[in-house]
Amino acid sequence: MDWGEIILIYRVKENFIESDINPFTNMPYGPSWIIYQLTDSDDYQIMAGSENSGVYALKVSKKYPQWKMSLFDFLQFQETYDKNIILSISDEDFEAAKLHYGNHNYNDNFLRSYESDVLIHSTTLENWRKIESDGCLKSWNALKKSNATFETQPIGKLLGDPNDFSDYIMFSDGDISGEIVVLSKQLGKITMNSDMKYQPGARLYFDAKKIAKDGLLIRDGCHLKVKDELPLFPYLIWAATWRSVGLASSLSTPKRFTELSNSIFNKLFHKNVVTTF
């Protein structure tokens, strides 16, 4: 498979630093552009956002064990959106990743050895009531299409997420990220304080193996997600709320609620969801 012929890739030197001007057009970046940069950073494994350049960039450190899979998941996924990709990587690393990726696809209908068999999505209590009524999870764009008075914009816009992110339902595998999203929605701004008081919503645990087997699981090099909507049946395993985890009140912290929910889920369903921060 010749990736240079399938999608338009602009190769640049390693350690590429983006600015607000696209070096290939000498104009500001438009929504059709995206960056993938492989680094040797010890400060992160994966970092994503638009920072000050106006272009969404995914920076992946070689310290991340699955960087080779990440790269080609990213390339395959972006092909579906006809993105112009600025790729910052050495020829040696590119070829190593290509060989390692082999015949995989970004929508493999099975879980890979390093992927969790449980996926988690967090939402507010208000949204959880709507989800229960609908019998399915919906992407932000799907919700907006059916309800014009829905939120003005998704919270991810504050991070510079591309518009197409809103076509998808995002999942985590045990970490605190979903609760940080709920906290940030309540505050109306991105807040990373895991010890701040907030009102937990519902932390939803899904069967990742079934989702993948049915061809619904999408990998974009950074996230695991499902497009448009996901029925609760047969994929939802359990919903954690402040009542179901035994909290004395509707207030907690993202850290506490994550730890408690994962612990109870593991005991109830004999799983091993690992809490990460």
N, C-alpha and C positions, 0 to 999 in steps of 0.2 A: 504494500500500500504506500503510494507516494504522497505524503502529507503535503508537500509543497504544491502539488497539483490540485488537491481536493479543496483546500482552503487557502486564503491569501495570508501568508505568514511573512512578516517583515523581521528578519533576523538582525539583531544588534549585538554589540559587544557585551561581555559580561559586566556586571555592576552598572548597568544602565540606570541613569537617573532621569526620571521624567520631569518635565516642566510643563507649563501651561500651553506651550506651543508644540504641536506634533512635528517632529523632525522630518517626516516624510511628506507633509503637505505645507509646512510653514504656516499653518493656521491652527486655531484652537481645535481640540479634539471634538469630534461629534459622537453620537451614541453608537455608531457602528465600530468604534475602536475599543480595544481591550488589551491589557498587558499581562504577560506571565513572565515572572523573573525568578530564576533559580539562584539562590544565594548560599553563602556559607555561615550565615548568622547564628550566633549562640543565643540571641535575644528572643527568638520565637521559632516555632516550627512552621506555622502558616499565619500570614497576616494579609488582610484584604481591606480594600477601601479606595477612595479616590483622593484622599488627602487634599493637596492644594492644586493639583494639576488638571482636575476636571475629567480625568479618565480613570476608569476602574482598573485597579492593578491587583493581581494576586501574586504575592511574594511567598515563595516556598523555600525553606531552608533544607539543605541536604542533611541536616540533622533529623529531619522528619523521615521516619523509616520507609514510608510509602511514597516518596517523592516521584519515583519513576512511574508509578501507577497514576498519581495525581496529574502529571504532565499530559499523558495521553487521554485520560478521562476529560481533562480540560479541552484539549484540541478537538476531540470528537464532539463534545457537547457544544462548543462554540460554532462548530460547522453547521449545526442545526439552526443557528441564528445568523449565519453568513457574516460573522464578525471579521474585521481586519485585526489580526493578532500581531502585536509586537512581542517577539519572543527573545528574551535575554538568557542565553544558555550557550555553553561551549559545544562544539561539534561532538566532542568525545562524550559528554553527558547526554546529549540528544540521542546519539546512537545507542548508548547503554540503556537508556529508558525505552527506546523503541524495541530493542531486543527483549528486554524484560517483560514488556507489556504483551508481546506476542499476539495471540488471537482474541484477547479480551475486547469487550465493548463497554462503553460508558453505561449502558443499560443491561449489563449481564443479568440474566434471569436466575441467578443464584448468588448466595453470599460468598464473598471471598474469605479466605482463612483469617484475615485480620479484622473482619467486620463483625460488629455486634449483632446478635440475633434479636435484640430489642431496640426499637427506635422510639424516641420520646419527643412529643410536641407539647409545648406549654401555651396556655391561653388564659384570658381573664374569665372570671366567673360568669359575667354577662355573655361573653362569646360562647362559653361552654354550654349554657342553657340553649342557645341558638343551635349549636352543633348537635346536641342531643335531639332537639326537635326536628332538625333536618335529616338526622341519621348519617351525617357525613361531615368530614372536614373539607373546607373549601379554601382555595388560594385567595389572596387579597383581591386580585383582579376579578375572580369569579364572584366574590362577595359584593364588590363595587358594581358589577354589571347587574346584579339582581336587586341592588339597593343603592340608589344614587345618593342617599343621605349618609351612607357609610363613611368612615373616616376620610379626611381630606387626603392623607397620604400615609403609606406604611412607615413604621418607625425606622425601617432600614434606609429610607431616603436620607436620614440624617448622617448616615455612614457613607453615602454616595453610591448605594446599590443601583445597578442598572435597572431600567424599567422592566425588563423581562424577568427579573427576580420575583416580581409580584404574580407571575403565572404559576408559581410553585408554592407548595407547603414544605416548610423546612423542618428538619429533624435533627436531634442530637442523640448521643449514645450513652447518656448518663451524666453528662457534665451540667454545669450550672447555667449555660447560655440561655436556655429557654426562660428561666426565671428572671434573668437579667433583662430580657426583652419585656416581660410582664411589668417588672419594676419601672423600666424606662417609659413604657406606655403610660403608666400611671402618673409619672412625673412630667411627661411631655418632652423629655430630653434623654439622651444617652447617658446612663449612669452605671458605673461598673462596681459600685460599693455593695458587695455581697452581704454585708452586715447591716444594711439599712432596713428599717421597718417598711413593710409593704403588705398588701392583701394578696395572699396566694390565690391563684385561680384554680385551674385544673391542669394537672401534669399527666398527660395521656401516654400510656405505654402500649406500643404496637408490635405485632409479630413481623419482624423484618424479613424472615424467611418466606412467609406467605406473600408479602408485598413484592419481593424480588421474583418469586416463582411466577407470579401473575403478570410479570413484565412492567410493573409500575415504578420500580425503584430507579432513580436517575442519579448519576454521579457527575459532578461538574468540576472535579479537581479539588474542591474545598468542602462542598456540602453533599449530604444525602437528602434527596427530596422527591416529591411526587407532584406531577403536573395536574393542575386544575382542581381535582377533588379526590378524596379517599373515603369510601364508605367505612363506617364504624364496624359493621359486620362484613366479613369475618376477621378483621384485622386488629381491632381494639382488644387488648387483654385486660386492662384495668385503668381506672381513672382515680388519681390521687387528688383529694381536696383537703382543705384544712380539717373538715369533719372526719373524713375517712382515715386520716392519719392520726387522729386523736388529739389534735391541738385544742387547748382550752378556749382559744378565741380565734377570730378571723385574721389576726395579725401575726406575722412571723418575719423572718428574713430569708432572702434567696438561699443563703448557705444552709440554714436550718431546715427549710422546707425540702430542699434537694436531698440532703443527707437522710432525713426522716422518711421521705417518700421512697427513695431507692432501697433503704434498709427494709421497710415493710414489704415492698414489692418482692424483694429477694426471698423473704421468709414465706410469703404467701404462694409464690409460684416457683420456688426452688431454682431461681435464676442467680446470675452473678453480675448484675449491673454495677459497674464500678463508678463511684462518685469521683469526678475530677473537677478541678477548679482552674 
